[in-house]
Amino acid sequence: MKKVLITGANGFIGKELGYYFVSNNYEVILANRHVLDVSDYRQVNEFFHYHTDIDLVVHAAVKGGPRGTLDTTSNYIENTKMFLNLKNNSDKFGMMIHFGSGAEFDREQEIDQMREQEIFLRQPKDYYGKVKNNITREIIKLDSNIYNMRLFGCFGASETDNRLIKNCINKISSGRPIVIHQDKMMDYFYVEDLFTVIDYYINNEKKIISKDMNMCYTSKTSLVDIANKVKECAESDIEIKIKNSNYGSPYTGDSSILDSLNLNLIGLDQGIRNMYNKLKGE
């Protein structure tokens, strides 16, 4: 039985990964700050001293990130410490997957179908984007067992109520209009497709072609398009209100490297339908 350590186990992605690995008969260690403070190098070193049989570390713990949250130097410091503490124990585990962010491309500029290598052409000014950019550069540089999967947006049934797709579902259920602050093109990746990519990495380490890969689909979709897809699932004619009529800057990546793996992905449309059916108990 393979053993997996998941950091950030209380977050959306950490929870979803926990369910997935447990249901697939992995031995799973769910780590939050009460179980293992990944920013504390003594705790991390002690953990790997006693746990020498970890096959996979999935690093989902993160400090900061979403727009509207306070961006401080502590975000930079905490994210750096967590990554370095795990990296410095990379000889103690089989593989590590780190989750990057579209913010690596600098959210003050257009992020439009960005290719992975373009992180070297951007240097974000915000602390969160900067630290994610720096970590990915380090991962690419390292000749090691650490890989980066970059998310622009990820969705699934365990996401918080204020996230776009779940918010749309909740608004339709309550008969209230869907409100979008500003329409723009944005990549959302279904969490179960993330499982598929992780499985590929676990089972095909010698075939991995990139240390860094965008988690996104070939077709690009706007926020209003996504809201309409949720409406179609619910067979609803609920109103969609857009507060700011100006079109926002895109937040999308190039999917060429992921596409080259020829994985059987569920995709955005079916992912939204699966999520809707799961939340509605269908």
DOLONU-940664 format. One line per field, with one value per residue: x negated, y negated, z negated of N, C-alpha, C in turn. Coordinates in Angstrom, 1 decimal. Example, Ala and Ser with C-alpha at 12.3 -4.5 7.8 and 13.67 -1.06 7.14 Angstrom:
2
n_u <- (-13.2,-12.8)
n_v <- (5.7,2.2)
n_w <- (-7.8,-7.1)
ca_u <- (-12.3,-13.7)
ca_v <- (4.5,1.1)
ca_w <- (-7.8,-7.1)
c_u <- (-13.2,-12.9)
c_v <- (3.3,0.0)
c_w <- (-7.8,-7.9)
***
This chain:
282
n_u <- (-0.8,-0.6,-1.9,-0.8,-1.4,0.5,0.4,1.9,4.5,7.0,8.0,9.8,8.7,7.0,8.8,10.4,8.4,7.7,10.1,10.0,7.6,7.9,10.2,9.1,7.5,5.0,2.6,3.1,1.8,3.1,2.3,2.5,2.0,2.1,1.4,-1.0,-3.1,-4.1,-5.7,-7.5,-10.7,-11.9,-9.8,-9.1,-11.5,-11.7,-9.3,-9.9,-12.0,-10.9,-9.1,-9.8,-8.9,-7.3,-5.6,-4.5,-4.4,-1.9,-1.8,0.4,0.8,1.0,0.4,2.2,3.3,6.0,7.7,8.4,7.7,5.5,2.3,-0.8,-4.2,-4.5,-3.1,-4.9,-7.1,-6.1,-5.2,-7.5,-9.1,-7.7,-7.9,-10.7,-11.3,-10.1,-11.4,-14.1,-14.0,-13.7,-15.0,-13.9,-11.4,-9.3,-8.2,-7.2,-4.5,-3.8,-1.6,-1.2,-0.5,1.6,1.0,-1.7,-2.4,-2.1,0.3,0.8,0.5,1.7,2.8,2.8,3.4,0.9,-2.3,-4.2,-7.0,-7.1,-7.1,-9.6,-9.8,-8.3,-7.9,-6.3,-4.9,-3.4,-3.4,-2.5,-2.2,-4.9,-6.3,-5.3,-6.1,-8.9,-9.3,-8.5,-10.5,-12.6,-11.9,-12.0,-14.7,-15.9,-17.3,-15.5,-13.0,-10.7,-7.7,-5.8,-2.4,-0.4,2.3,5.0,7.7,9.7,12.2,14.8,16.9,16.3,15.5,15.5,18.5,18.4,17.0,17.0,18.5,19.9,21.2,22.9,24.6,25.8,27.1,29.0,30.5,31.7,33.2,32.3,30.7,27.7,24.7,22.1,19.1,17.3,17.0,14.8,12.2,11.4,9.6,10.8,10.4,11.3,11.5,11.4,10.1,7.6,6.9,6.5,4.3,2.3,2.3,1.2,-1.4,-2.3,-2.4,-4.0,-6.6,-9.1,-8.3,-7.6,-7.4,-7.7,-8.8,-7.1,-3.8,-0.9,2.4,5.0,7.6,8.0,9.9,11.1,13.0,15.5,16.5,19.2,20.0,19.5,21.3,23.7,23.5,23.9,26.5,27.7,27.4,29.1,31.5,32.5,33.8,32.7,31.6,28.6,26.5,24.2,21.9,19.8,19.5,17.4,14.9,12.9,9.4,7.9,7.3,5.6,4.1,1.7,2.4,0.8,-1.3,0.0,2.0,0.5,0.1,2.3,4.4,7.3,9.5,12.1,13.2,14.4,17.2,18.6,17.5,18.7,21.3,21.2,20.4,22.6,24.7,23.7,23.8,26.6,27.5,28.1)
n_v <- (1.2,-2.2,-5.2,-8.4,-11.8,-14.6,-18.0,-20.9,-19.9,-20.7,-22.4,-23.1,-21.7,-19.9,-18.5,-17.2,-15.7,-14.0,-12.5,-11.2,-9.6,-8.0,-6.5,-5.1,-3.3,-4.1,-4.7,-7.3,-10.4,-13.1,-16.3,-19.1,-22.3,-21.6,-18.9,-18.7,-21.3,-22.7,-24.9,-24.9,-24.0,-22.1,-20.5,-19.3,-18.0,-16.2,-14.7,-13.4,-12.0,-9.9,-8.9,-7.3,-6.1,-7.4,-7.7,-9.6,-13.1,-15.6,-18.8,-20.9,-23.0,-26.4,-29.9,-32.8,-34.3,-34.3,-37.0,-40.0,-39.2,-40.0,-40.9,-40.2,-40.4,-38.2,-36.2,-35.6,-34.8,-32.6,-30.7,-30.3,-29.1,-26.7,-25.3,-25.0,-23.5,-21.1,-20.5,-20.2,-17.7,-16.0,-13.6,-11.8,-11.0,-9.6,-11.2,-14.6,-16.7,-20.0,-22.7,-25.2,-28.6,-30.7,-33.2,-33.5,-34.6,-37.3,-39.2,-41.8,-42.2,-41.2,-37.8,-35.6,-32.7,-31.7,-30.2,-27.7,-28.2,-31.0,-32.1,-32.9,-35.2,-37.0,-38.9,-39.0,-41.6,-41.5,-39.7,-37.1,-36.2,-36.5,-34.7,-32.3,-32.2,-32.2,-29.8,-27.9,-28.4,-27.4,-24.7,-23.9,-24.2,-22.4,-19.1,-16.9,-15.1,-16.6,-18.3,-20.7,-21.7,-23.8,-25.8,-27.7,-28.1,-26.0,-23.6,-21.9,-19.7,-20.2,-22.8,-26.2,-28.1,-30.6,-30.4,-30.5,-28.5,-26.9,-28.9,-29.8,-27.5,-27.5,-30.0,-29.6,-27.5,-28.8,-30.6,-33.1,-35.8,-35.3,-36.8,-38.4,-40.0,-41.1,-40.2,-37.8,-36.0,-32.9,-30.1,-27.2,-24.2,-20.9,-19.1,-16.4,-15.7,-16.7,-14.7,-12.6,-13.5,-13.6,-10.9,-9.9,-11.0,-9.6,-7.0,-7.0,-7.9,-7.9,-8.7,-11.3,-14.5,-17.1,-19.4,-21.3,-22.2,-23.5,-23.3,-23.1,-23.5,-23.1,-24.6,-27.9,-29.7,-32.1,-33.8,-34.3,-32.4,-30.1,-30.4,-30.2,-27.5,-26.2,-27.0,-25.6,-23.0,-23.0,-23.5,-26.1,-29.5,-31.6,-34.9,-36.5,-38.8,-41.4,-43.3,-45.1,-46.4,-46.5,-44.5,-42.1,-41.5,-38.6,-35.3,-32.9,-29.8,-28.1,-25.0,-23.0,-21.2,-19.6,-18.5,-17.0,-14.6,-13.1,-12.3,-10.9,-13.0,-14.5,-17.0,-20.5,-21.0,-18.5,-18.2,-20.3,-19.5,-17.0,-17.9,-19.5,-17.6,-16.0,-17.7,-18.2,-15.8,-13.9)
n_w <- (0.0,0.9,-0.6,-1.4,-2.0,-2.7,-2.7,-4.1,-4.6,-5.4,-3.6,-0.5,1.8,0.5,-1.1,0.9,2.2,0.1,-0.3,2.2,2.3,0.1,0.8,2.8,1.7,0.6,-2.0,-4.0,-5.3,-6.8,-6.9,-8.9,-10.5,-13.2,-13.2,-11.7,-11.4,-8.6,-8.2,-10.2,-10.6,-12.3,-13.2,-10.7,-9.9,-12.0,-11.5,-9.1,-9.9,-11.4,-9.6,-7.1,-4.9,-3.0,0.0,1.6,1.5,1.3,1.7,0.6,-1.2,-1.8,-2.1,-1.9,1.3,2.7,4.5,2.8,0.3,-2.4,-1.4,-2.4,-3.7,-5.2,-3.9,-1.8,-3.3,-4.8,-2.8,-1.5,-3.5,-4.0,-1.6,-1.4,-3.7,-3.1,-0.7,-1.5,-2.7,-0.6,0.0,-1.5,-0.7,1.9,4.1,4.8,5.2,6.0,5.8,8.0,9.1,11.2,10.6,10.7,13.1,12.9,11.8,12.3,15.0,18.3,18.3,20.4,21.9,21.1,21.5,19.9,19.6,19.6,17.1,16.5,17.7,16.4,13.3,10.6,8.5,6.2,3.1,2.9,5.6,6.3,4.6,5.4,8.1,7.7,6.3,8.3,10.2,8.8,8.5,11.2,11.7,10.1,10.0,9.2,7.4,7.4,8.4,10.3,10.4,12.0,11.1,12.2,11.7,9.7,9.3,7.5,5.5,2.8,2.5,1.3,0.4,1.6,3.9,7.5,9.1,7.2,5.9,8.0,8.2,5.7,5.7,7.7,6.6,4.5,5.8,6.4,8.3,10.2,9.5,11.0,10.7,12.7,16.0,17.5,19.3,18.0,16.6,15.4,13.6,13.3,10.3,10.2,12.5,11.9,10.1,12.0,13.4,11.4,10.7,13.1,12.9,10.6,11.5,13.8,13.6,15.0,17.5,17.3,18.7,18.1,15.6,14.7,15.1,16.7,15.4,17.1,19.6,23.2,24.6,24.0,21.6,20.5,17.5,17.4,19.3,17.9,15.8,17.2,18.1,15.7,15.2,17.3,16.4,14.3,15.6,15.5,15.7,14.4,13.6,14.8,13.4,14.1,12.6,13.3,16.4,18.1,19.8,18.1,17.4,18.9,17.4,17.9,19.1,21.3,22.6,23.8,23.0,21.1,22.8,24.5,23.1,23.5,21.8,20.4,19.8,17.8,18.2,18.6,19.0,18.4,15.9,14.4,14.6,13.2,10.7,10.0,9.9,7.8,5.6,5.6,4.9,6.9)
ca_u <- (0.0,-1.4,-1.6,-0.7,-1.3,1.1,0.3,3.1,5.6,8.3,8.4,10.6,7.9,6.5,9.9,10.7,7.3,7.8,11.2,9.6,6.6,8.5,11.1,8.3,6.7,3.7,2.5,3.1,1.6,3.7,1.5,2.8,1.0,2.2,0.8,-2.3,-3.3,-5.1,-6.6,-8.4,-11.6,-12.1,-8.7,-9.2,-12.6,-11.3,-8.3,-10.5,-12.9,-10.1,-8.2,-10.8,-8.3,-6.3,-5.8,-4.1,-3.9,-1.2,-1.9,1.5,0.8,0.7,0.7,2.6,3.6,7.2,7.8,9.2,7.1,4.3,1.0,-1.8,-5.5,-4.3,-2.7,-6.1,-8.0,-5.5,-5.2,-8.9,-9.6,-7.0,-8.5,-12.1,-11.4,-9.9,-12.5,-15.3,-13.8,-13.3,-15.6,-13.1,-10.1,-9.4,-7.9,-6.4,-3.8,-3.5,-0.6,-1.6,0.7,1.5,0.4,-3.1,-2.6,-2.0,1.7,0.9,0.4,2.6,2.4,3.6,2.9,-0.5,-3.1,-4.9,-8.3,-6.9,-7.3,-10.9,-9.7,-7.5,-8.3,-5.2,-5.3,-2.7,-4.2,-2.0,-2.7,-6.4,-6.8,-4.9,-7.0,-10.3,-9.3,-8.5,-11.8,-13.5,-11.6,-12.5,-16.1,-16.3,-17.3,-15.0,-11.7,-9.6,-7.1,-4.8,-1.2,0.1,3.7,5.6,8.9,10.0,13.5,15.2,18.0,15.9,15.1,16.3,19.7,18.2,16.4,17.9,19.4,20.7,22.1,24.0,25.5,26.5,28.0,30.1,31.3,32.4,34.0,31.7,29.9,26.3,24.0,20.7,18.5,16.8,16.8,13.4,11.8,10.7,9.4,11.2,10.0,12.1,10.6,11.2,9.1,6.4,6.5,6.0,2.9,1.5,2.1,0.2,-2.8,-2.7,-2.6,-4.8,-7.7,-10.1,-7.8,-7.2,-8.1,-7.9,-8.8,-6.1,-2.7,0.4,3.6,6.1,8.2,7.6,10.9,11.2,14.4,15.7,17.2,20.6,20.3,19.6,22.6,24.7,23.4,24.6,28.0,28.2,27.5,30.3,32.6,33.0,33.7,32.3,30.9,27.2,26.2,22.8,21.8,19.0,19.8,16.1,14.4,11.7,8.2,7.9,6.5,5.6,2.8,1.6,2.6,0.1,-2.0,0.9,2.7,-0.4,0.1,3.4,5.1,8.8,10.0,13.6,13.4,15.1,18.7,19.1,17.1,19.7,22.5,20.9,20.5,24.0,25.4,23.3,24.4,28.0,27.8,28.6)
ca_v <- (0.0,-3.4,-6.1,-9.7,-12.9,-15.7,-19.2,-21.7,-18.9,-21.3,-23.3,-22.5,-20.7,-18.9,-17.6,-16.4,-14.7,-13.0,-11.5,-10.4,-8.7,-7.0,-5.7,-4.3,-2.4,-4.6,-5.1,-8.8,-11.2,-14.4,-17.2,-20.6,-22.9,-20.9,-17.7,-19.0,-22.7,-22.6,-26.0,-24.7,-23.0,-21.1,-19.5,-18.6,-17.1,-15.1,-13.9,-12.5,-11.1,-8.8,-8.4,-7.1,-5.3,-8.2,-7.5,-10.9,-14.3,-16.5,-20.1,-21.8,-24.1,-27.7,-31.1,-33.9,-33.9,-34.9,-38.4,-40.5,-38.8,-40.8,-40.4,-40.7,-39.7,-36.9,-35.2,-35.2,-34.0,-31.3,-29.8,-29.9,-28.2,-25.4,-24.6,-24.7,-22.5,-19.8,-20.2,-19.8,-16.3,-15.3,-12.3,-10.9,-10.6,-9.2,-12.3,-15.6,-17.6,-21.3,-23.4,-26.6,-29.5,-31.6,-34.5,-33.5,-35.4,-38.7,-39.6,-43.2,-42.1,-40.2,-36.4,-35.1,-31.5,-31.7,-29.0,-27.5,-28.9,-32.4,-32.6,-33.5,-36.6,-37.8,-39.0,-39.6,-42.5,-41.0,-38.7,-35.7,-35.8,-36.5,-33.5,-31.1,-32.3,-31.8,-28.3,-27.2,-28.5,-26.5,-23.3,-23.6,-24.2,-21.2,-17.8,-16.2,-14.4,-17.6,-18.7,-21.8,-21.7,-25.2,-26.0,-29.0,-28.0,-24.6,-23.5,-20.6,-19.8,-20.6,-24.2,-27.0,-28.6,-31.9,-30.2,-30.8,-27.5,-26.5,-30.0,-29.7,-26.4,-27.9,-31.0,-29.0,-26.7,-29.8,-31.5,-34.5,-36.0,-35.1,-38.1,-38.4,-41.4,-41.5,-39.0,-37.7,-34.6,-32.3,-28.7,-26.4,-22.8,-20.0,-18.5,-14.9,-15.7,-16.8,-13.4,-11.9,-13.9,-13.1,-9.4,-9.7,-11.2,-8.5,-5.7,-7.1,-8.9,-7.9,-9.3,-12.7,-15.3,-18.5,-19.6,-22.3,-22.0,-24.2,-22.5,-23.9,-22.8,-23.8,-25.6,-28.9,-30.0,-33.2,-33.6,-34.2,-31.1,-29.1,-30.5,-29.6,-26.1,-25.8,-27.2,-24.5,-21.8,-23.1,-23.9,-27.3,-30.7,-32.6,-36.1,-36.7,-40.2,-41.7,-44.6,-46.0,-46.0,-46.4,-43.1,-42.0,-40.8,-37.1,-34.6,-31.6,-29.2,-27.2,-23.6,-22.1,-20.1,-18.6,-17.9,-16.0,-13.4,-12.3,-11.7,-10.8,-14.0,-14.7,-18.3,-21.5,-20.9,-17.3,-18.4,-21.1,-18.6,-16.1,-18.7,-19.9,-16.4,-15.6,-18.6,-18.1,-14.4,-13.1)
ca_w <- (0.0,1.0,-1.6,-0.9,-3.0,-2.1,-3.6,-3.8,-4.5,-5.7,-2.5,0.5,2.6,-0.5,-1.4,2.1,2.4,-1.0,0.1,3.4,2.0,-0.9,1.5,3.7,0.8,0.1,-3.4,-3.9,-6.4,-6.5,-7.8,-9.1,-11.4,-14.4,-13.0,-11.2,-10.9,-7.6,-8.2,-11.3,-10.0,-13.3,-13.0,-9.4,-10.0,-12.9,-10.9,-8.1,-10.6,-11.8,-8.5,-6.0,-3.8,-2.3,1.4,2.3,0.7,2.1,0.9,0.9,-2.1,-1.2,-2.8,-1.0,2.6,3.4,4.5,1.7,-1.0,-2.7,-0.8,-3.3,-3.6,-5.9,-2.9,-1.1,-4.2,-5.2,-1.7,-1.3,-4.6,-3.9,-0.5,-1.7,-4.7,-2.4,0.3,-2.2,-3.0,0.6,0.1,-2.5,-0.1,3.3,5.1,4.2,6.1,5.4,6.6,8.4,9.3,12.4,10.1,11.0,14.3,12.5,12.0,12.8,16.4,18.9,18.2,21.5,22.5,20.8,21.6,18.6,19.6,19.5,15.8,16.5,18.3,15.5,11.9,9.9,7.4,5.0,2.4,3.2,6.9,6.4,4.0,6.2,9.2,7.2,6.0,9.5,10.8,8.1,8.9,12.6,11.7,9.3,10.5,8.1,7.5,7.1,9.7,10.1,11.2,11.9,11.1,12.4,10.9,9.6,8.8,7.0,4.5,1.5,2.5,0.4,1.0,2.3,5.2,8.6,9.6,6.1,5.7,9.0,7.8,4.5,6.1,8.5,5.6,3.6,6.6,6.5,9.5,10.2,9.6,11.4,10.5,14.0,16.8,18.1,19.6,16.9,16.6,14.2,13.9,12.4,9.3,10.5,13.6,11.2,9.7,13.1,13.7,10.3,10.9,14.2,12.3,9.7,12.2,15.0,13.3,16.0,18.7,17.1,19.7,17.7,14.1,14.5,16.1,16.4,15.2,17.8,20.8,24.5,24.8,23.0,21.2,19.7,16.2,17.8,20.0,16.9,15.1,18.1,18.0,14.4,15.5,18.2,15.6,13.4,16.4,14.9,16.4,13.4,14.2,14.5,13.3,14.2,12.0,14.1,17.8,18.8,19.8,17.3,18.0,18.8,16.4,18.6,19.4,22.4,22.2,24.8,22.4,20.6,23.9,25.1,22.3,24.0,20.7,20.5,18.8,17.8,18.9,17.8,19.1,17.6,14.5,13.8,14.4,12.1,9.4,9.8,9.5,6.5,4.6,5.5,4.5,8.0)
c_u <- (-0.9,-0.9,-1.8,-0.6,-0.6,1.0,1.5,4.4,6.9,8.8,9.2,9.8,7.4,7.6,10.3,9.7,7.4,8.9,10.7,8.6,7.1,9.3,10.3,7.2,5.3,3.8,2.2,2.8,2.1,3.0,2.1,1.8,1.0,1.5,-0.7,-2.4,-4.4,-6.1,-7.6,-9.4,-11.9,-11.0,-8.8,-10.3,-12.3,-10.3,-9.0,-11.6,-12.2,-9.3,-9.2,-10.2,-7.2,-6.6,-5.5,-3.8,-3.2,-1.1,-0.8,1.6,0.4,1.1,1.0,3.1,4.8,7.2,8.7,8.6,5.8,3.0,-0.1,-3.1,-5.4,-3.9,-4.0,-6.9,-7.4,-5.5,-6.6,-9.4,-8.9,-7.7,-9.9,-12.2,-11.1,-11.0,-13.7,-15.2,-13.4,-13.9,-14.9,-11.8,-10.3,-9.2,-7.1,-5.8,-3.4,-2.5,-1.0,-0.3,0.5,0.9,-1.1,-3.4,-2.4,-0.5,1.9,0.8,1.5,2.0,3.2,2.9,1.3,-1.2,-3.9,-6.2,-8.3,-7.0,-8.6,-10.9,-8.9,-8.1,-7.3,-5.7,-4.6,-3.5,-3.8,-2.5,-4.2,-6.9,-6.5,-5.8,-8.4,-10.3,-9.3,-9.8,-12.8,-13.2,-12.1,-14.0,-16.7,-16.3,-16.8,-13.6,-10.5,-9.1,-6.0,-3.6,-0.5,1.6,4.1,6.9,9.2,11.4,13.9,16.2,17.6,15.5,16.0,17.5,19.5,17.5,17.4,19.0,20.4,21.7,23.2,25.0,26.4,27.5,29.2,31.0,32.2,33.3,33.5,30.8,28.4,25.6,22.6,20.1,18.1,16.5,15.4,13.2,11.0,10.7,9.9,11.0,10.7,11.2,10.4,10.2,7.7,5.9,5.9,4.6,1.9,1.2,1.1,-1.2,-3.2,-3.1,-3.5,-6.0,-8.7,-9.6,-7.4,-8.1,-8.3,-7.9,-7.7,-5.0,-1.5,1.5,4.8,6.5,7.9,8.6,11.0,12.6,14.5,16.5,18.7,20.9,20.4,20.9,23.8,24.7,24.0,26.1,28.5,28.3,28.8,31.6,33.3,32.8,33.4,31.5,29.4,26.9,24.7,22.7,21.0,19.0,18.5,15.6,13.1,10.6,8.3,7.0,6.4,4.2,2.9,1.6,1.7,-0.6,-1.1,1.6,1.8,-0.4,1.3,4.2,6.6,9.4,11.5,13.9,14.3,16.6,19.2,18.7,18.2,21.0,22.4,21.0,21.9,24.8,25.0,23.8,25.9,28.5,28.4,27.7)
c_v <- (-1.2,-4.4,-7.5,-10.7,-14.0,-16.9,-20.1,-20.9,-19.5,-22.2,-22.4,-21.4,-19.6,-17.9,-16.6,-15.3,-13.6,-12.0,-10.6,-9.3,-7.6,-6.0,-4.7,-3.5,-2.8,-4.8,-6.6,-9.4,-12.6,-15.4,-18.6,-21.1,-22.2,-19.5,-17.8,-20.4,-22.7,-23.7,-25.9,-23.6,-21.9,-20.0,-18.7,-17.6,-15.9,-14.2,-12.9,-11.6,-9.8,-8.2,-8.4,-6.4,-6.1,-8.1,-8.9,-11.9,-15.2,-17.8,-21.0,-22.9,-25.3,-28.8,-32.2,-33.4,-34.6,-36.4,-38.9,-40.2,-39.7,-40.2,-41.0,-39.9,-38.4,-35.8,-34.7,-34.3,-32.6,-30.3,-29.4,-28.8,-26.8,-24.7,-24.2,-23.5,-21.1,-19.5,-19.7,-18.3,-15.5,-13.9,-11.3,-10.5,-10.3,-10.4,-13.3,-16.4,-18.9,-22.0,-24.9,-27.4,-30.3,-32.9,-34.6,-34.4,-36.9,-39.1,-41.1,-43.3,-41.1,-38.8,-35.7,-33.9,-31.4,-30.3,-28.9,-28.2,-30.4,-32.9,-33.2,-34.9,-37.5,-37.8,-39.7,-40.5,-42.1,-39.9,-37.3,-35.3,-35.7,-35.1,-32.3,-31.1,-31.8,-30.3,-27.5,-27.2,-27.5,-25.1,-23.0,-23.4,-22.9,-19.9,-16.9,-15.6,-15.3,-18.2,-19.8,-21.6,-23.0,-25.3,-27.4,-29.1,-26.5,-24.5,-22.0,-20.8,-20.3,-22.1,-25.0,-27.7,-29.9,-31.7,-30.2,-29.7,-27.1,-27.7,-30.1,-28.7,-26.9,-29.0,-30.5,-28.2,-27.6,-30.7,-32.9,-34.6,-35.7,-36.4,-37.9,-39.8,-41.9,-40.2,-39.0,-36.2,-34.1,-30.7,-28.1,-24.9,-21.9,-19.2,-17.0,-14.8,-15.9,-15.5,-12.5,-12.2,-13.5,-11.6,-9.1,-9.9,-10.1,-7.3,-5.8,-8.1,-9.0,-8.5,-10.8,-13.6,-16.7,-18.6,-20.6,-22.2,-22.8,-23.2,-23.3,-23.1,-23.7,-24.9,-26.6,-29.4,-31.3,-32.9,-33.5,-32.9,-30.0,-29.2,-30.0,-28.1,-25.5,-25.9,-26.0,-23.2,-21.8,-23.4,-25.1,-28.5,-31.9,-33.7,-36.1,-38.2,-40.4,-43.2,-45.6,-45.5,-45.9,-45.0,-43.1,-41.3,-39.3,-36.5,-33.1,-31.1,-28.4,-25.8,-22.6,-21.0,-19.1,-17.9,-16.8,-14.6,-12.5,-11.6,-11.8,-11.7,-14.2,-16.0,-19.2,-21.2,-19.7,-17.5,-19.2,-20.3,-17.6,-16.7,-19.1,-18.7,-15.9,-16.4,-18.5,-16.7,-13.6,-12.1)
c_w <- (0.0,-0.1,-1.1,-2.1,-2.2,-3.1,-3.2,-3.7,-4.8,-4.6,-1.5,1.3,1.7,-0.8,-0.3,2.3,1.3,-0.7,1.2,3.0,1.0,-0.1,2.5,2.9,0.6,-1.4,-3.4,-5.3,-6.1,-7.5,-7.7,-10.1,-12.8,-14.4,-12.7,-10.7,-9.9,-7.6,-9.3,-10.9,-11.0,-13.2,-11.8,-9.4,-10.9,-12.3,-9.9,-8.7,-11.0,-10.7,-7.3,-4.8,-3.1,-0.8,2.1,1.3,1.7,1.2,1.3,-0.2,-1.5,-2.1,-1.8,0.3,3.2,3.4,3.4,0.4,-1.1,-2.2,-1.6,-3.1,-4.3,-4.9,-2.2,-2.0,-4.5,-4.0,-1.4,-2.3,-4.4,-2.7,-0.8,-2.7,-4.1,-1.4,-0.4,-2.7,-1.8,0.7,-0.8,-1.9,1.4,4.3,4.3,5.4,5.4,6.3,6.8,8.6,10.6,11.9,10.4,12.2,14.1,12.8,12.3,14.3,17.0,18.8,19.2,22.2,22.3,20.9,20.3,18.6,19.4,18.1,15.7,17.1,17.5,14.1,11.2,8.8,6.1,4.4,2.7,4.6,7.0,5.8,4.8,7.5,8.8,6.9,7.3,10.2,10.1,8.4,10.2,12.6,11.0,10.1,9.4,8.4,7.1,8.3,9.3,11.0,11.0,12.1,11.3,11.6,10.9,8.9,8.4,5.9,3.2,1.4,1.7,1.2,1.8,3.6,6.3,8.9,8.4,5.8,6.7,8.6,6.7,4.8,6.8,7.5,4.8,4.4,6.8,7.7,9.2,10.4,9.9,11.4,11.9,14.8,17.4,18.5,18.4,16.9,15.3,14.6,12.8,11.5,9.6,11.7,13.0,10.6,10.8,13.5,12.6,10.4,12.0,13.7,11.4,10.4,13.4,14.7,14.4,17.3,18.5,18.0,19.2,16.1,13.7,15.5,15.7,16.4,15.8,19.1,22.1,24.7,23.7,22.8,20.3,18.4,16.5,18.5,18.9,16.1,15.9,18.2,16.8,14.6,16.3,17.4,14.8,14.2,15.8,15.8,15.5,14.1,13.8,14.5,13.3,13.7,12.8,15.6,18.6,18.7,19.0,18.0,17.9,17.8,16.9,18.9,20.7,22.0,23.0,24.1,21.8,21.7,24.5,24.3,22.8,22.9,21.0,19.5,18.9,18.5,18.1,17.8,18.2,16.2,13.8,13.6,13.3,10.8,9.0,9.3,8.2,5.4,4.5,5.2,5.6,8.5)
***
